Structures are given as C-alpha cells and as structure tokens.
Amino acid sequence: MSTESLERIARNKNVARAAARQLSMEQLHKLAEVISEVIEQKQQEDYLRREEEEQKARKLAEIREAINDAGLSVDDLVGEQPKRRRGRPPKKDAKA
C-alpha cells in the first residue's frame, strides 16, 4: 500500500470503511495494534525532540547570560570576517 493511499484513507472515513471491508476482523485488530504502536512511537519521538529543543534553548540562554555577565557581546566573540576575494578564480591548465 502506498503512502498516497494511506493518506487518502486517513483523510476520509468512507474510504477507510471501504478499505476495512476487504479485511477480516483478525486483520483489522492486527492493523489497530500496529497503528497504536506507530502512534506511540511517533509520540515518543516528538516528546524527545521537544525535550532536546528545550534543553538547547536553556543552554543558549545560559550562554547569553554568561556573555552579558562578562560584559561581552557576540561581536566580541566573533573575529573579523575574512574578506571575500573578488573576481574569478584562475582557470585550470587546459593543456592536459
């Protein structure tokens, strides 16, 4: 079954019912178990991702506070940006 057909089933209850009619009760129960496991796994992944983002934001706030406490700014930490070379790079030797 393709992703497109799964999306179609998920969006429309009548399409889901028509697809379910082709399955036995045992298959429907198995499908329900699999979908429940997938949902649980997806929720766990989302939770871990949110926790990681929150931890990253906390660390960033701590670093900003430490920089401010030291009387520095971000510009003090970042050195002067290298100047870009203008013009085209030299051509490679075409006699090879």
C-alpha positions as a Markdown table, in Angstrom:
| # | Residue | x | y | z |
|---|---|---|---|---|
| 1 | Met | 0.0 | 0.0 | 0.0 |
| 2 | Ser | 1.4 | 3.4 | -1.0 |
| 3 | Thr | 1.8 | 6.4 | 1.2 |
| 4 | Glu | -0.8 | 8.2 | -1.1 |
| 5 | Ser | -3.4 | 5.5 | -0.4 |
| 6 | Leu | -2.7 | 5.6 | 3.3 |
| 7 | Glu | -3.2 | 9.4 | 3.3 |
| 8 | Arg | -6.4 | 9.0 | 1.4 |
| 9 | Ile | -7.7 | 6.5 | 3.9 |
| 10 | Ala | -6.7 | 8.7 | 6.8 |
| 11 | Arg | -8.5 | 11.8 | 5.4 |
| 12 | Asn | -11.8 | 10.2 | 4.5 |
| 13 | Lys | -13.8 | 7.9 | 6.8 |
| 14 | Asn | -15.8 | 6.4 | 3.9 |
| 15 | Val | -12.6 | 5.4 | 2.1 |
| 16 | Ala | -11.3 | 3.9 | 5.4 |
| 17 | Arg | -14.6 | 1.9 | 5.7 |
| 18 | Ala | -14.4 | 0.6 | 2.2 |
| 19 | Ala | -10.8 | -0.5 | 2.7 |
| 20 | Ala | -11.7 | -2.1 | 6.0 |
| 21 | Arg | -14.5 | -4.2 | 4.4 |
| 22 | Gln | -11.7 | -6.0 | 2.5 |
| 23 | Leu | -10.1 | -7.2 | 5.7 |
| 24 | Ser | -11.1 | -9.8 | 8.2 |
| 25 | Met | -11.8 | -9.0 | 11.9 |
| 26 | Glu | -8.5 | -10.5 | 12.8 |
| 27 | Gln | -6.6 | -8.4 | 10.2 |
| 28 | Leu | -8.5 | -5.3 | 11.5 |
| 29 | His | -7.4 | -6.0 | 15.1 |
| 30 | Lys | -3.8 | -6.6 | 14.0 |
| 31 | Leu | -3.9 | -3.3 | 12.0 |
| 32 | Ala | -5.3 | -1.5 | 15.0 |
| 33 | Glu | -2.4 | -2.8 | 17.2 |
| 34 | Val | 0.2 | -1.8 | 14.6 |
| 35 | Ile | -1.3 | 1.7 | 14.2 |
| 36 | Ser | -1.3 | 2.1 | 18.0 |
| 37 | Glu | 2.3 | 1.1 | 18.2 |
| 38 | Val | 3.2 | 3.5 | 15.4 |
| 39 | Ile | 1.3 | 6.3 | 17.2 |
| 40 | Glu | 3.0 | 5.6 | 20.5 |
| 41 | Gln | 6.4 | 5.6 | 18.8 |
| 42 | Lys | 5.7 | 8.8 | 17.0 |
| 43 | Gln | 4.6 | 10.5 | 20.3 |
| 44 | Gln | 7.8 | 9.3 | 22.0 |
| 45 | Glu | 9.9 | 10.7 | 19.1 |
| 46 | Asp | 8.0 | 14.1 | 19.3 |
| 47 | Tyr | 8.4 | 14.2 | 23.1 |
| 48 | Leu | 12.2 | 13.6 | 22.8 |
| 49 | Arg | 12.6 | 16.2 | 20.0 |
| 50 | Arg | 10.7 | 18.8 | 22.1 |
| 51 | Glu | 12.8 | 18.0 | 25.2 |
| 52 | Glu | 16.0 | 18.3 | 23.1 |
| 53 | Glu | 14.9 | 21.7 | 21.7 |
| 54 | Glu | 14.0 | 22.9 | 25.2 |
| 55 | Gln | 17.4 | 21.8 | 26.5 |
| 56 | Lys | 19.1 | 23.6 | 23.7 |
| 57 | Ala | 17.2 | 26.8 | 24.3 |
| 58 | Arg | 18.1 | 26.6 | 28.0 |
| 59 | Lys | 21.8 | 26.2 | 27.2 |
| 60 | Leu | 21.6 | 29.1 | 24.8 |
| 61 | Ala | 20.0 | 31.3 | 27.4 |
| 62 | Glu | 22.7 | 30.3 | 29.9 |
| 63 | Ile | 25.5 | 31.2 | 27.4 |
| 64 | Arg | 23.9 | 34.5 | 26.6 |
| 65 | Glu | 23.6 | 35.3 | 30.3 |
| 66 | Ala | 27.2 | 34.4 | 30.8 |
| 67 | Ile | 28.3 | 36.6 | 27.9 |
| 68 | Asn | 26.3 | 39.5 | 29.3 |
| 69 | Asp | 27.6 | 39.0 | 32.8 |
| 70 | Ala | 31.2 | 39.1 | 31.5 |
| 71 | Gly | 30.4 | 42.4 | 29.8 |
| 72 | Leu | 30.9 | 41.0 | 26.3 |
| 73 | Ser | 28.8 | 40.9 | 23.2 |
| 74 | Val | 28.5 | 38.3 | 20.5 |
| 75 | Asp | 30.6 | 40.6 | 18.2 |
| 76 | Asp | 33.4 | 40.3 | 20.7 |
| 77 | Leu | 33.5 | 36.6 | 20.3 |
| 78 | Val | 33.3 | 36.5 | 16.6 |
| 79 | Gly | 36.5 | 37.7 | 15.0 |
| 80 | Glu | 36.6 | 39.8 | 11.9 |
| 81 | Gln | 35.1 | 38.0 | 9.0 |
| 82 | Pro | 37.6 | 37.1 | 6.2 |
| 83 | Lys | 37.3 | 39.3 | 3.2 |
| 84 | Arg | 35.9 | 37.7 | 0.1 |
| 85 | Arg | 38.2 | 37.6 | -2.9 |
| 86 | Arg | 36.7 | 39.4 | -5.8 |
| 87 | Gly | 36.8 | 38.2 | -9.3 |
| 88 | Arg | 37.0 | 34.9 | -10.9 |
| 89 | Pro | 39.2 | 32.1 | -9.7 |
| 90 | Pro | 42.2 | 31.3 | -12.0 |
| 91 | Lys | 41.4 | 28.8 | -14.8 |
| 92 | Lys | 42.9 | 25.4 | -14.5 |
| 93 | Asp | 45.5 | 24.5 | -17.0 |
| 94 | Ala | 43.6 | 23.4 | -20.1 |
| 95 | Lys | 46.6 | 21.7 | -21.8 |
| 96 | Ala | 46.1 | 18.4 | -20.0 |
